[in-house]
Amino acid sequence: MSNANPQEGLMLIEVIKGLSLIIAAAIPSLVAALISRSRTDLKQLKAKYRRLLSDHRFMLELEQNYVQREKDLRGQSGKNTMRKQVLQTTNLTLSGRFTPNRIDRELGKEADHE
């Protein structure tokens, strides 16, 4: 840069200053956008979780009604037989973690946090 005009050096310094100001302004905006998006994603995930719990609660209630009807009609529920059949044909099992009471508590807890 020994042959360079001193004004070119000053111009380069000003360009660098300008770019650093733009970058300094852009970084907080990008971070704010990312935080906002992650909060939105979390809200959507919580909504899906609540729907899933609600759907599971419905299916447990449906099973209970079906079991009661079978008991009334045939004298036995057949619930365990049906669960074993599902296990054998699909390899799916209930974890036992989401009982009706636990689901109701979880849905109540989630509603309190909204």
C-alpha positions in Angstrom: 0.0 0.0 0.0 3.1 2.2 -0.2 1.9 3.6 -3.6 -1.6 4.0 -2.5 -3.3 7.4 -2.0 -3.8 8.3 1.7 -7.4 9.0 0.8 -7.9 5.4 -0.4 -6.7 4.2 3.0 -9.2 6.5 4.8 -11.9 5.3 2.4 -11.1 1.7 3.3 -11.3 2.5 7.0 -14.7 4.1 6.5 -16.0 1.2 4.5 -14.8 -1.2 7.3 -16.5 1.0 9.9 -19.7 1.0 7.9 -19.7 -2.8 7.5 -19.0 -3.3 11.2 -22.0 -1.1 12.1 -24.2 -3.1 9.7 -23.0 -6.4 11.2 -23.4 -5.0 14.7 -27.0 -4.1 14.0 -27.8 -7.4 12.2 -26.5 -9.8 14.9 -29.0 -8.8 17.6 -31.8 -8.8 15.0 -30.9 -12.3 13.9 -30.6 -13.6 17.5 -34.0 -12.0 18.3 -35.6 -13.7 15.2 -34.1 -17.1 16.2 -35.4 -16.8 19.8 -38.8 -15.8 18.5 -38.9 -18.7 16.2 -37.8 -21.2 18.8 -40.6 -19.9 21.2 -43.1 -20.3 18.4 -41.8 -23.8 17.7 -42.1 -24.6 21.4 -45.7 -23.3 21.6 -46.6 -25.5 18.5 -44.9 -28.5 20.0 -46.8 -28.0 23.3 -50.1 -27.7 21.4 -49.3 -30.9 19.6 -48.4 -32.6 22.9 -51.8 -31.5 24.4 -53.7 -32.8 21.3 -51.8 -36.1 21.5 -52.6 -36.5 25.2 -56.2 -35.6 24.6 -56.5 -38.1 21.8 -54.8 -40.8 23.9 -57.3 -40.0 26.7 -60.1 -40.4 24.3 -58.8 -43.8 23.1 -58.5 -45.0 26.7 -62.1 -43.9 27.4 -63.2 -45.6 24.2 -61.5 -48.8 25.3 -63.1 -48.6 28.7 -66.5 -48.2 27.2 -66.0 -51.1 24.8 -64.7 -53.3 27.6 -67.7 -52.5 29.8 -70.1 -53.3 26.9 -68.3 -56.6 26.3 -68.5 -57.4 30.0 -72.2 -56.7 30.0 -72.9 -58.7 26.9 -70.5 -61.7 27.3 -69.6 -61.7 31.0 -65.9 -60.9 30.4 -64.2 -57.9 29.0 -61.5 -59.5 26.7 -59.4 -56.4 27.3 -56.2 -58.4 28.0 -56.8 -60.8 25.1 -57.2 -57.8 22.7 -54.1 -56.2 24.1 -52.1 -59.4 23.6 -53.4 -59.7 20.1 -52.3 -56.1 19.3 -48.9 -56.9 20.7 -48.6 -60.0 18.6 -49.8 -58.4 15.3 -48.2 -55.0 15.6 -45.5 -55.3 18.3 -47.0 -52.2 20.0 -47.5 -52.0 23.7 -48.8 -49.5 26.2 -46.1 -48.0 28.4 -48.5 -47.6 31.3 -47.1 -44.1 31.8 -50.2 -42.3 30.4 -53.0 -43.5 32.6 -56.3 -41.5 32.5 -55.4 -39.8 35.8 -51.9 -38.9 34.7 -53.2 -37.5 31.4 -55.8 -35.4 33.2 -53.2 -34.0 35.6 -50.8 -33.3 32.7 -53.5 -31.5 30.7 -54.5 -29.5 33.8 -50.8 -28.6 34.5 -50.3 -27.5 30.9 -53.5 -25.4 31.0 -52.1 -23.6 34.2 -48.9 -22.7 32.3 -50.6 -21.0 29.4 
